[in-house]
Amino acid sequence: MTDIHEYLAEFDDIPGTRVYTAKRARQGYHLNQFAMSLMKAENRERWKADEAAYLDDWPLTAEQKEAVIARDYNRMLDLGGNIYFLSKIFSTDGISFAEAVSTMTDMSFPEYREMMNNGGRPPEGNRSIKGGY
């Protein structure tokens, strides 16, 4: 039987992927609750009027607040964000899901869209960080 910590550590070996584990869920609880609050029109208006003040209403870490203000979605994921909750942020910004996700890659939105229309990333070189395959 594999140790649970060894098993979970294997998730960190997937290139370009952050597996949403229970640990990440606990870490990002308030970040995700903030994002979900943007489902209400009155909260979106408060957010648009003064992002920093709105974030101060939430018990986020300084790192989480900085990542949100910078719209650094990869960092938000690292800090416990769930992409489906974070989508409320880019929806409020008027950005499509695909365009927001393209910011998490080393590609422009047109390059990302073309790659996805052509079948996505090839599996070669994207299976293991340690193994290089």
Secondary structure, DSSP 8 states (H G I E B T S, - for coil): ---HHHHHHGGGGSTT-----HHHHHHTHHHHHHHHHTTSHHHHHHHHH-HHHHHHTS---HHHHHHHHHT-HHHHHHTT--HHHHHHHHHHTT--HHHHHHTTTTS-HHHHHHHHHTTSS-STT-S-TTTT-
